[in-house]
Amino acid sequence: MHAYGTFAIDAVAGAPDVLRDREVVTCPTPESFARELDRVEAVLGFGMRVPDWSAAGRLRLVHLVGSGADSILPAAGLSPDVPVAAARGVSAPAMAEFAVAMLLALAKRLPEVLASQRSRTWERHHPVLLSGSTLLVAGAGPVGREVAVRARALGMTVIGVRGEPVPVPEFDETHPAGSFAELAGRADAIVLAVPATPLTRHLLDGKVLDRCRPSCLIVNVSRGEVVDERELAARLRAGSIGGAALDVFEKEPLPQDSPLWDAPGAILTPHVSWSSPGYTRKVVELFARNLERVERGQPVINPVDLARGY
């Protein structure tokens, strides 16, 4: 098998016993991976935007170290017979904890509290009560469901939005994706946990932000392109949004000239919501299970539909 990218290489290095009977070739750069394409049988990696996969005639499995398929698309030349699997769900508990922690931080006005502490200013920033409020979660996958469980434990009513309007037990209500803009006006808080696809690009745009309550709190743990960052920064400066916590951005690292850096009521973190002890080990173990399933002619766990983008 081949490990592509720093994260995948670290993952394999951290669990050599799982794949001890396999030849493992690590490819730290796109160029080194491209040179190996003609002998690749299985690959574990992230950010594998290979210009043309057609040389990978021996390929039997592509496995992503994350949950989103945007890191491999458009996957030109990749045979439709080669299954693509994701690590969907592995980071769900960590991401859900992170999202709820950010909701609490915003509700309890921690950005303002910490700013007052740094300036040695005795100033009361009155917190908001999440209990009894309404949370809108865009995305009813593993992360969205874990967020819903934790938010309901805090006494929140949780509305879920998903591609197919099928009831999901973790949510108090479930609605089709097309109703997100309308539902945003009901929400005291919004958590974004959707995959990056053409349909979710700028899902939270200026028009939707204008529908939000001035006190609405926003948390994004999905992908940066889901939010129109300049529109959000403008609303934060105008005081028409209660606060925002963003762990993902359209460009990472976040450019120094981004208006988000000093936007009032913003918490910015460097794409770490997925991280937890043992994550890499779990990903490699999932990869090993899927490799065995492919060799037995069985369907993979967490298959990715490249046409849908997740």
C-alpha positions in Angstrom: 0.0 0.0 0.0 1.0 3.6 -0.4 0.7 6.4 2.2 0.4 9.9 0.6 1.0 13.1 2.5 2.4 13.9 5.9 -0.6 12.9 7.9 -1.0 9.5 6.3 2.7 8.8 6.7 2.5 9.6 10.4 -0.6 7.4 10.7 1.1 4.4 9.2 4.3 5.0 11.2 2.2 5.0 14.4 0.6 1.6 13.7 3.1 -0.6 11.9 1.6 -3.8 13.4 -1.7 -3.3 11.6 0.1 -3.5 8.2 3.2 -5.4 9.1 2.8 -7.9 6.3 2.4 -5.2 3.7 4.9 -3.3 1.7 4.4 0.3 2.6 5.7 3.1 0.4 5.4 6.7 1.7 5.0 9.6 -0.7 5.5 13.0 0.9 4.9 15.0 -2.2 2.5 15.0 -5.2 5.4 14.3 -7.5 6.7 11.3 -5.6 3.1 9.9 -5.5 2.7 10.4 -9.3 5.8 8.4 -9.9 4.3 5.5 -8.0 0.9 5.5 -9.7 1.6 2.6 -12.0 2.3 0.2 -9.1 -0.1 1.5 -6.5 -2.5 -1.1 -5.2 -4.0 0.7 -2.2 -3.5 4.3 -1.0 -4.2 6.0 2.2 -3.9 9.8 2.1 -5.3 13.3 2.0 -5.2 16.0 -0.6 -4.7 13.5 -3.4 -5.7 15.8 -6.3 -3.9 13.8 -8.9 -4.2 15.3 -12.4 -4.8 11.9 -14.0 -5.4 8.6 -12.2 -5.5 6.5 -15.4 -1.9 5.2 -14.9 -3.1 3.5 -11.7 -4.0 0.2 -13.4 -3.3 -1.9 -10.3 -5.2 0.2 -7.9 -7.8 -1.6 -5.8 -8.6 1.0 -3.0 -8.4 4.7 -2.3 -8.8 5.5 1.3 -9.1 9.1 2.7 -7.8 10.0 6.1 -10.6 12.5 6.6 -14.4 12.4 6.1 -14.6 14.8 3.1 -14.1 13.7 -0.5 -13.2 17.2 -1.6 -9.5 16.4 -1.0 -9.5 14.0 -4.0 -12.0 15.5 -6.4 -12.3 15.7 -9.4 -10.4 12.4 -9.5 -10.0 12.4 -13.3 -9.2 9.1 -14.8 -10.0 7.1 -11.6 -11.7 3.9 -12.6 -15.3 3.6 -11.4 -14.4 0.1 -10.3 -12.0 1.3 -7.7 -13.8 2.0 -4.4 -13.1 5.2 -2.5 -13.6 5.1 1.3 -13.5 7.8 3.9 -12.8 8.0 7.6 -16.3 9.2 8.1 -17.4 9.1 11.8 -13.9 8.5 13.3 -13.7 12.2 14.3 -17.4 12.7 15.0 -17.2 12.7 18.8 -14.2 15.0 18.9 -15.8 17.4 16.4 -19.1 17.4 18.2 -17.4 18.2 21.5 -15.5 21.0 19.8 -18.7 22.4 18.2 -20.5 22.4 21.5 -17.5 23.9 23.3 -17.5 26.7 20.8 -21.2 27.3 21.3 -20.7 27.6 25.0 -17.7 29.9 24.5 -19.7 32.2 22.4 -22.8 32.0 24.6 -20.7 32.8 27.7 -19.0 35.7 25.8 -15.5 34.3 26.3 -13.9 36.3 23.5 -15.0 39.5 25.2 -14.2 38.1 28.7 -10.6 37.2 27.7 -10.1 40.6 26.0 -11.2 42.4 29.2 -8.8 40.1 31.2 -5.9 40.9 28.9 -6.6 44.7 29.2 -7.1 44.3 33.0 -10.6 45.8 32.6 -13.3 44.9 35.1 -16.2 44.7 32.6 -19.3 42.5 32.8 -20.2 40.6 29.6 -23.5 39.1 30.2 -23.8 35.4 29.0 -26.5 33.8 27.0 -28.4 30.7 28.2 -28.3 27.9 25.7 -31.0 25.8 27.5 -34.3 26.5 26.0 -32.9 27.8 22.7 -33.0 26.4 19.2 -30.0 25.0 17.4 -30.0 24.5 13.6 -27.5 21.8 12.4 -26.7 21.7 8.7 -25.8 18.1 8.1 -27.2 15.0 9.7 -24.2 12.7 9.3 -22.1 11.4 12.1 -20.9 14.8 13.2 -24.3 16.4 13.0 -25.9 13.6 15.0 -23.3 13.7 17.7 -23.7 17.5 18.0 -27.5 17.0 18.3 -27.1 14.5 21.2 -24.8 16.9 23.1 -27.0 20.0 22.4 -30.1 18.3 23.5 -28.4 17.3 26.8 -27.9 21.0 27.3 -31.6 21.6 26.9 -31.6 22.9 23.4 -34.2 22.1 20.7 -32.3 20.8 17.7 -33.4 21.1 14.1 -31.5 19.0 11.5 -31.2 19.7 7.8 -30.1 17.0 5.4 -30.2 16.0 1.8 -33.0 13.6 2.3 -35.8 14.6 4.6 -35.9 11.4 6.5 -36.4 11.6 10.3 -33.3 11.2 12.4 -33.9 10.2 16.0 -31.1 12.5 17.4 -33.0 15.6 16.1 -36.3 17.1 17.3 -37.1 18.0 13.7 -35.6 17.0 10.4 -36.0 19.1 7.2 -34.7 18.9 3.6 -31.6 20.8 2.6 -33.5 23.4 0.6 -35.1 24.7 3.7 -31.9 25.8 5.4 -32.3 29.5 4.6 -35.8 29.6 5.9 -35.0 27.7 9.0 -32.0 30.0 9.8 -34.5 32.7 10.9 -35.7 30.3 13.7 -32.3 29.5 15.1 -30.6 30.9 18.1 -27.5 29.1 17.0 -26.2 27.3 13.8 -23.7 24.5 13.5 -22.4 23.7 10.0 -21.4 20.0 9.6 -22.0 19.4 5.9 -19.6 18.1 3.2 -18.0 20.5 0.7 -19.9 20.2 -2.6 -21.1 22.6 -5.2 -24.5 22.6 -3.5 -23.0 23.6 -0.1 -20.6 26.3 -1.3 -21.5 29.6 0.5 -24.5 27.8 2.1 -24.2 30.5 4.7 -24.1 33.6 2.5 -25.2 37.2 2.9 -28.8 36.5 2.2 -29.0 33.7 4.8 -27.1 35.8 7.3 -29.6 38.6 6.8 -32.3 36.1 7.8 -30.5 35.3 11.1 -31.4 36.8 14.4 -28.9 39.5 15.6 -28.1 37.3 18.5 -27.5 34.1 16.4 -24.3 32.2 17.2 -22.5 30.4 14.3 -20.1 27.5 14.4 -18.4 26.0 11.4 -16.6 22.6 11.7 -17.3 21.5 8.1 -15.3 23.2 5.3 -14.4 26.8 4.9 -16.2 27.3 1.5 -19.5 26.6 3.2 -19.4 30.1 4.6 -19.1 33.4 2.8 -16.3 34.7 5.0 -16.4 38.3 4.0 -20.1 38.6 4.4 -19.8 37.0 7.9 -17.0 39.3 8.9 -19.1 42.3 7.8 -22.1 41.1 9.9 -19.9 40.6 12.9 -18.6 44.1 12.6 -22.1 45.5 12.2 -23.3 43.6 15.3 -26.0 41.8 13.3 -24.7 38.4 14.3 -24.1 37.4 17.9 -20.8 35.6 17.3 -19.0 33.0 15.2 -16.5 30.2 15.9 -14.7 29.0 12.7 -12.3 26.0 12.6 -12.1 25.8 8.8 -11.5 28.4 6.1 -11.6 28.8 2.4 -7.8 29.3 2.4 -5.7 27.6 5.0 -3.6 28.9 6.7 -6.0 31.9 7.0 -4.4 34.8 5.1 -3.1 37.7 7.2 -5.4 40.1 5.4 -8.6 38.2 6.2 -11.2 40.4 7.8 -12.0 37.6 10.2 -8.9 38.0 12.3 -10.1 41.0 14.2 -13.8 40.6 13.7 -15.7 41.3 17.0 -17.1 38.1 18.6 -15.1 35.7 16.4 -13.1 32.7 17.6 -10.7 31.3 15.0 -9.0 27.9 15.3 -6.6 26.3 12.9 -8.6 23.3 11.6 -8.2 21.1 14.8 -11.7 20.1 15.7 -11.2 16.6 14.3 -8.1 16.0 16.4 -8.1 13.6 19.4 -5.7 11.1 20.9 -5.7 7.8 18.9 -7.3 9.3 15.8 -4.5 8.2 13.4 -4.5 4.7 14.8 -8.3 4.4 14.3 -8.0 5.6 10.7 -5.3 3.1 9.9 -7.3 0.3 11.5 -10.3 1.3 9.4 -8.1 1.3 6.3 -6.8 -2.2 7.1 -10.4 -3.4 7.5 -11.4 -1.9 4.2 -8.4 -3.4 2.5 -9.3 -6.8 3.7 -12.9 -6.3 2.6 -11.7 -5.3 -0.9 -9.6 -8.4 -1.1 -12.5 -10.6 -0.1 -14.8 -8.9 -2.7 -16.9 -7.2 0.0 -18.1 -3.5 -0.1 -16.0 -1.0 1.8 -17.1 0.7 5.0 -17.8 4.4 4.5 -18.0 4.4 0.7 -17.7 7.7 -1.1 -19.9 8.6 -4.0 -17.6 10.8 -6.1 -20.5 12.1 -8.2 -22.2 13.5 -5.1 -18.9 14.5 -3.5 -19.3 12.6 -0.2 
